Amino acid sequence: MMRLLWLSALACNGNAHALLNYPGFKVWQKEFEWLYHPLLPSEYSFKEVEKGMAEGCDVLLVDGTLEEGYVKYRRPYMELLEHYGKQAHHIVTVGTCATFGGIFAQGGKGRSGLHFRGDERLDIFKNFWQKSISLPGCPVQPEVLAGTLSLLKRKTDIPLDPLRRPKYYYAYTVHDGCIRNEYFEYKIDEHRFGRLEGCMFYDHGCQGTYTHGSCNKILWNGLGSKTRNGQPCMGCTEPDFPKENLWQTPKHMGIPARMPLGVPRRAYLSLAGIAKAFRIERFYTPLMKEE
Amino acid sequence: MKSSTKEERRLQILSGALKLFAQKGFHATTIPDIARHIGMSVGNFYNYFPSKEILAQEILRYISAYLGKRIRKINESALSSREKIRGIVETYFETAQNEPEMIDFFLRVYLSNREVFGEGCEGMICVNEFVTEIMIFFDDGVARGELKNQDFFSAFGLFMGYLGGMVFLAGESILPKPMEAYIDDISMNIYNALKVA
């Protein structure tokens, strides 16, 4: 059994609920033991955790935005992190708040993730850096959380990117596997909200082409993703989440201000100019009756 | 002639035909005219281009690439948007002066014989290199806070319409002064129209 300890700071419980919705949860949880989790049956009460009694944790799961001076029950939260972080073999920041600061970092001063404030690297827990893994997402995709813990349990080597996100889940962009890709390639934009066809990159602020995540590769609850259901990707796994004006694409004289990941502006504009010249009838005929 | 490679020969046809099209217009120029002008047989001409329409489209791509390359140099320089506008105006007028048939081809063949460019040059395909560089110029200017964020075609029409109009007036010998005498004023007018208020 692998022993897990879940500590929340400023959090909405979204990450905990996401894990409960993991389709394979019943089978998965048999391999894990919760020293403490706010929603699941656990070996210790929070009062005992707070006193430092929950010994022997293999993985410390950090959830929610950290805040200077934040007291969890009676003990400073940073002290709790220090105490259990030292014992743990691995530390996993669950969700964007614990990783980069996320939504709660927008609402007050002295708020950050465990190792980052946005994309700025912090020193406060630098001793934990080597054993930390970042699992951003708002909330974290349950398969990413459950899967990473299973890999850790099997002592599998997990290659990480510079923000310590597992490459297996975060080397891709949300654009990979998006079923609207052909609309993107031929520059067929959807100008209305909530439609199931057409590309949302140009008009609706879809950030799928430069957001690291596997939402369209590993579907939520095995079923869908934002872009499959008519909502633009909001870039929730990235350090700069949440952006302002999420449903608008910033443009310079009609040219998207941000290019797809790694695509030079000149290459994008050349290809877009050529793609736009052709009217591919198939894409203008609705595949689904939407109204 | 024997020493020239196929690519060189192809370019000779392009530039020879460009001159004839610009002078006589697209329809009045025949393939035998072009072949004679270059000094090759009509049969051999078809080894390079399958039709007069395809040749005209290739010429358009060639001009677009020619201007695109020059504007790309300006885009990649460290100049301000204001200075870049001057650079683009200068380049356009220089081309009109030194390679008048290029701009003439744009104005007299491309814009007046749209049916020739319908299939194969849809949208901006054949002028892509040139238009892409203008887009990059605008995009960069807005990103640097120097140019007003407005609709692309409003800005593009203003810029290119002005330049095309001046070259047309010069071609008709209506301008009282040589074209280069207008570069400063025109650049300033364009900049004033595009700059952040």
Interface residues (C-beta under 8 A of the other chain):
Chain A: K251 H252 M253 G254 I255 A257 R265 R266 L269 S270 G273 I274 K276 A277 F278
Chain B: E122 G123 M124 I125 N128 E129 V131 T132 M135 I136 F138 D139 D140 G141 V142 A143 L147 N149 Q150 D151 F152 F153 A155
